[in-house]
Amino acid sequence: MEYLQAKWAAHLPYRQATELLREVLPLDKGISFGSTRRRILAIGRALDAQIERDIVSGPKAVNGEQVRESTTVGCVSVDSAWLSFSSSPRSRKAARDLVELKSPWAQKVTRDRHVNIVAGRATLADRTPRLYAYVHKLVTSAPARLDQFLFASVVARDERVTVISDDAGEFGKAVDGSQLARARILDWFHIAMKFKAARNSVLGSQTMEPRERIAVETAIDHAKWLVWHGKGRQSVFRIKALDATLLANKGYERSTLYWNLRRLYFYIESNAGTLVNYGMRHHKGLPISSSIAESAVNLVVSHRMAKKQQMRWTDEGAHRLAQVRVAVLNEELSVKKLAGLTKTSVAANSPNARRAA
């Protein structure tokens, strides 16, 4: 029963999973919404503890010239999502929030913060995907979490893996501190969207003639293809030169094009170290976009945590459920493993174990 409870609650809201169990099993009064939620939190806590033990006792990567590209994992794409936060109505945090809401000096509603959940997806050599996820605030070390995931994906100690992500700071820190990540590549999708925003601004610009619009669009396209071919610094130079030329137009500094061009060249310039020859990677059949990570976010977050339905989560609740959902999606949660987790959890919480700690 515990296995079905965990598996169904990983796919369905707790109440729906409970109702389904009541229909399938003779448990009309033997199971409740609360017990299902507590079961998921307990399993998620046990899975998380297992990951932390793997981090401590796991292998260490080999440094030196003998490192090579991984033969089991093509690349890892990482992305994140934000969930609506909800503190427990009986918690001290909720009490403090209520005091702040009633205070005449309150300038900020603390209940409006969100839970940041990170999801990653590895593409294995046989095209089989493998996922991992966590709430950023609740992990001791994001780099160690990434390394544990890669070791569990059968990446050898002397192998390295490329990571694709956007320019979020937490991703860069995770890759920089990782033993197994070769480098981080800036996601092409986000680059293309920045160029698209700048190009669309040209159409609505009132500060230039039609012929000049065509010339500006061509210049933006040229800068885009410089980035595509790995010439990011040349692209920044072209965009800045275009911006300097357009400053002669009256009203340009108040236009959408002005702001989008500035955002574009600051984005490319600040991420120059993570730009590669995207055209060459694409020609070789190598991934250039974190779209597979976005699908991981959809699998882990949107399909279960109902991002669009504005379900509210605590940091711990989202983190524990993410561990269970990932284990189910990776087909790594079985009756045998569940029994092993329960046994390990009981042993870890025994009086003797606590005294030894």
C-alpha positions, 0 to 999 in steps of 0.5 A: 500500500505504501508503494502505491500511495507514494507512486500515485501521490507523485503523479496526482494531488494528495486528495486525488491520490487518497480517493483513488486508493480508497476506490482500489483498496478496502481502506475507506477509513484507514487512509486520509489526505493527511496520512498521504501527505505525511507519507510523501514527506517521510519518503522524500526525507529518506530519499534526500538523506540517501543523496546526502550520504552518497555525497559524503561517501561517493567517489571523487573525480580525477584531476589532470590531463587524463580526463575525457568527455563522458560516454554515458551522458551527452549533456545536462540541462538545468532550469528553474521554476518558481512556486507560490509559497505558503507557510503553515498557519500554525508556524511561528513564521505565519505568526510573524507574517500576521504581525507584519501585515497588521503593522502600520510600518509594514512595507512588504507582504512577506507571504508573497515570496516564492519557492525556487525549485531547480530541475535538471535533465541528463540525456544518456547515450541511449537517449534515455532521460534522467531527472533530478530536482531540489529546492535551492534553499534546502540543499547544502551544496548545489555543486555536490548535488550535481556531482552526485546526480552525475555519478549516479548516472554512471559518469566515471571519475575521469569523465566530464559533462557539459552543462547547458543553462541560462544566465541565472547565478545559482547555475554558474556557481553549481557548475564552477564548484562541480568536479564533473562539469566540464563547462557551462554553455549559455542556452541558445534559446534565451539568446535567440529570444533577446535578439527577437525582442530587439528585432521586433522593436524595430517594427514599432519604432517611430524614429526611423524611415522604412529603409533605415528599419531594414538596415537596422534589422539586417545589422541585428541579424548579422550580430545574431549570426556572429554569436551563432558562430562563436564570435560573441565579442564581435557581436557585442562590438556590432551591437554597440556600434549600431546603438551609437549610430541610432543615438543620432535619431531624435527620440531614440533614447525613449524608444523600446528599441533603445532599451532592448538593444542595451539589454541585448549587448549587456546580456551577450557581454556579461555571458561572453565566457559561456558562449560557444560555436553553436553552429558547429555543435548543432552540425555535430548533433550536440545540444545547444538549448536547455529546452530539455531542462524546461521539459524537466521543469514541466515534468517535475513542477507543472504536471504535479505541483500545478504551477498554473493552478497557483497551488501553494507550497512550503520549501520543505513540502516542495523539496520532499515531493520533488525527490519522490516525483523524480524517483518515480519518473526515473523508475527508481522507486520500487517496493524493495527500495521503499522497504530499504529506505524505511529500514535505513530511516528507522536505524538512523533515528534509533537512540543508539544512532543519535547517541553516536552522532 
